[in-house]
Amino acid sequence: MRLARKRRLGLTLIELIVAFTIMTLLATMAVPLTRYKVRRDKERELRRCLLEIHNAIDKYKDACDYQQLAPPKMDTDCYPETLDMLVEGVKASGSVDKKIKFLRRVPRDPFTGGREWGMRSTKDDPTSTSWGGQNVFSVYTKTYERAPDGTLYSEW
């Protein structure tokens, strides 16, 4: 009677193989879903970061157009010269020490992991990957990866 109980307590080799096969099957199904979710999260974060930077650039442009900032350089067309200007702040017009800041910090690019963004000026070609250096009209990610629809993330 004791021997019969001991045999029932453990699993047979076939039960272990079946359980292992089921777990392997479930794991292989979960990996693509996890990769898809990670990709979607990065895409969502990229859209949020681009929107945040573009809104800051637009606010800078509006403040410059309404002459709320110190006079800009000649070729800037009232756009910021660098992204760092949006973080460091720009002197307000008619003020000695007051600065207007448009960003707390430059957002991190979710695909490259850095805070370096590709920039385009008003004089650059819209599809150019080199920056003319006059001003910052637009930003894009520096990754060469493609979205599921085939477009480059740098074209977003």
N, C-alpha and C positions, 0 to 999 in steps of 0.2 A: 504494500500500500504506500509506503514511503517513496519508493522508486517511481511510482506512477505520478505522485505529486511533483516530484522534482522535474520530471519531463514536461509537465504542463506549465511550469513557471517560465521557461525560456521560450525563445522564438526559434522556429525552424529556419533552415537555410533558405528555403523557398519564400517564406514570409519576409525575411530580410531582403531578398532580392527584389520582391514585388514592392516593398516599401521604399527601397532605394531608387527603383525605377520611377515610381510615382513622384518622389521628391525631385529627382533629376528633371523630369518632364516639367514640373511646376517651376523649377528654377530657370530652365531654358525659356519658358514662356515669359517669365518676369523680367529677364534682362533686357530684351528689346523695349518693353514698356517703360522700364526705368530710364533707359537711354533717351527715349522719346520725351519723357517728362523733363529730364534734365535739359534737353535741347529747347523745349518749349519755355522753360523757366528762363533760360539765357536769352531767348528771343524777346520775352516779355520785359526782362530787365534792360535789354538793349533799347527797346522802344521807349521805355521810361527815361533812360539816361539821355537819349537823343532829344526827347521832348523837353527835358529839363534844361539842357544846354541851349537848344534853339529858343526857348522862352526867355532865357537870360540874355541871349544875343538880341532878341527883339526888344526887350525892355531897355537894354543899353541904347539901341538905335532910337527908340522913342524918346528917351531922356536926352539924347544928343540932339535930335531934331527939335525938341522943345527948348533947347538951350539951357538945360538944367545941369549940364556938365561943362567943365572947362573946355575951351575950344580944342577940337581934335586936330590931328595932323592933316596935312593937305590931301594925301591920296587915300585916306581911310574911308571916305564916303559915309562918315558917322557910324562906322562899325568898329568894334574893338580890334586893337592891333594883335592881341594874343588872348588866349583863354585865361591866362593868369591875371589879366586886367580885371576880369569879371570877379575873380576871387579876392584880389588885393584891394580892389576898389578904385574909383576914379574921383578926382577932386570935383566937388560941386561948384558950379559957377557962382561967383560972388562970395565965396567962402575961402578962408585961409587954410583951415585944417579939417574941414568936414569932407568925408569920403562917402561915396555911394557904392555899396557892394551889391552885386547881382547874383553871385553864387557863394555858398558856404565853402565848397571845395569842388574841384573838377571830379565828376563821377568816374568810377572805375569801369572800364570797358569789360563787360562780362565774358567776351570771347578771348581777348588777349590778356586779360588780368591786370593790365596797367592803366595808368591815367593819361596815356598818350593817345590822342585822337588824330585822325587825318583831318586836315582843314582845307577849306576852299575859300578863296577871296572872291570879291565881286567881279574881278577881271579874269578869273580862271575859267576854263572850260568846265561845264557841269559834270562831265565824266572824268575829269583829270584826277590823277592820283598824286600830282605834285602841287605844292602850295606856292603861289606867287609871292606871298609875304606882305602884301599891302594891308590886308585886314582879315578878319575872320567872319565870313558871311555864312558858312555852313560847316558842319563837322560830319564825319563818318567813321565807322570802325575800320581798323587796319587789317582785319582778318580777311583771308581769302576763301573762307568757307561759304558754302551755298545754302540757301534756305531750301526746304522741301519742294517749293515750287520752281526751283532752279535759279532764282535770282541771287546775286551776290549780296551778302549782308552789307557790304560797303555801299550799295546803291539805295539803302533804306533811307 
